[in-house]
Amino acid sequence: MMWLFAILIVLALGGVAVVAAGRGAPMSPAYDDAPDTLVPADGPITADDLRRIRFPIAFRGYRMAEVDALLNRLAEEREAAEGDTGVSD
């Protein structure tokens, strides 16, 4: 009876290895989940640039609400500064 369980375990592990190696049913295609940060490489960053920024979430990453709140605050301060100096893009 013990031999039967050993054979079943070996077959199950072999099946997992076959699927993991790409044989059998295909795995879903991999995709890049990093969002495009549309921040200009040159020139000043505008308030709208700050609002468009989206950071990728990583394992043990960050709290999205805190980053979004900071970006909104920076965008508002940037708009206020642009309004005071009369400079706009």
N, C-alpha and C positions, 0 to 999 in steps of 0.2 A: 504494500500500500504506500509506503514511503517513497518508493521508486516512481510510482505513478504521479505523486505530487511534484517530485523533482523534475520529471519530464514535462509536466504541465507548466511549471515555473520557467523552465528553459525555453519552451515554445512561446510563452507569453513575452518573455524578454526579447526573444528573436523577432517576434511580431512588432514590438515597439521599435526595435532597431531598424527593421525594414521600413516602417513608416517614417521614422526620423531621418533616414538616409535618402528619402525622396522617392522611394519605390512605393507602389500602391497608390492610394489616393493622393493627388498633389496637394501640397500645402498652399495656403493663400499667398499671393505675391507680396513681397516686402515693399514698403513704401516709406518715404522720408516724411516723418511727422513734424519736422522742424518748420515752423511757419516762416514765411518770408517777412523779414523786418524791412519795411520800405523806408529806411532812413537814408537820406542822401549822404554820399561819401564825402562830398565837399560842400562848403557853404554852411550857413547857420541852420540849426534844427528849429523848425517852427512848431507851434502848438499842435497843428494838425498831424505833423510827423510823430509827436509824442503820443497822440491818441491812437495812431495806427499800430504802434508797437505791440507785438504779442510775443511772449517768451515761451519756448517749449517747456513742457513739464517733464521733469526727470525724476527718477527714483530718488526719494528723499529730497525733493525739490524745494519749492517755495510756496508761500500762500498767495494765490492769485489775487485775492481781494486786496491785500496789502500793496502789492506791486501796482495794481490798477489804480488804487487810491493815490499813490505817490505820483504816477504818471498823469493823472487828472489834475492834481495840484500843480505839478510842474507846468502843464499846459496852460492852466489858468494864470499862473505867474508870468509865463511867457507872453500870453496875450495882453496882460496888464502892462508889461514892460514895453511891448510893441506899441501899445496905445499911448503910453507916456512920451515916447521918443518920436512917434509918428513914422516909424520904420515898418514897412510891411513887405512881404514877398510877392 
